[in-house]
Amino acid sequence: MSTYFCWLIIPLLMKENGATPFDIGLADAVTFGITGLLSPLIGFVASKEYLCPDTICRIGFVLQATCSISIAIYYISGTMIVPIFFLLVQESFALAFFWSICEYLLSNEIYQGETNQKMSWFCCSWSFGKAIGFVLGGPMRSAFGYSFSLYFSALIVMIAFVVFPRMPRNRSTTPNTAKLEKQKAKLEKKKAKKIESLTKKGLSQEEIEIKINNMHKENFLTKHQPVPKRYFLYYLNELVIHFTVYGTVA
């Protein structure tokens, strides 16, 4: 809540078009109030797997972009305050589709014992996103005006649409356990092929068992833990989203 008190560009835009302080406060209340009401519903949809969670997040990105574009287009010549309340409903859906679902996906990808470390980096990324948004958003609005800044906001958020991980993995185990299970499955598949090959050669069951027992078995637990490659995509995504949001509000 304290973060989005800093939501600036919409209040400035409304103020220039004659909005009262009550109108400006109501716009924020409507936007984030609807987000709060929608979030449990979106979580239910994700839990029941009516939609893939990563797809839900991407819908949020699209809604964020269309919200920025629609407001920018209307206020090229429009001056009425009432339409912005309806346009901001897109922002409400965008936030509801993204935040809790993204955190759920990240928590699924984190190995046991690494939650604090990875979530702290996640928080670090969105904090830097806020900082970049504030630093660049204000000067851009002054230099290029509201509409161009909102168009740029829509463009940036679509970067998140592209880089957000597709089909995130569920890592409910430790790194070593996950690797062990993967190697066991690979070995079982190799054994099955070997048995089939030996059977075709006409070997007896006893001979086949001897051959299988002589197969080389790797020591799974002595290898280094696998290092996940895609955490940075979550961090980059958070930076991009906050750059967009706070660039827009600044």
ABEGO torsion letter per residue (X at the ends): XAAAAABAAAAAAAAAAGBBAAAAAAAAAAAAAAAAAAAAAAAAAAAAGABBAAAAAAAAAAAAAAAAAAAAAAAAABABAAAAAAAAAAAAAAAAAAAAAAAAAAAAABBBGAAAAAAAAAAAAAAAAAAAAAAAAAAAAAAAEAAAAAAAAAAAAAAAAAABBBGBBBBABBAAAAAAAAAAAAAAAAAAAAAAAAAAAGBBAAAAAAAAAABBBBBAAABBBBBBAAAAAAAAAAAAAAAAAAAAAX
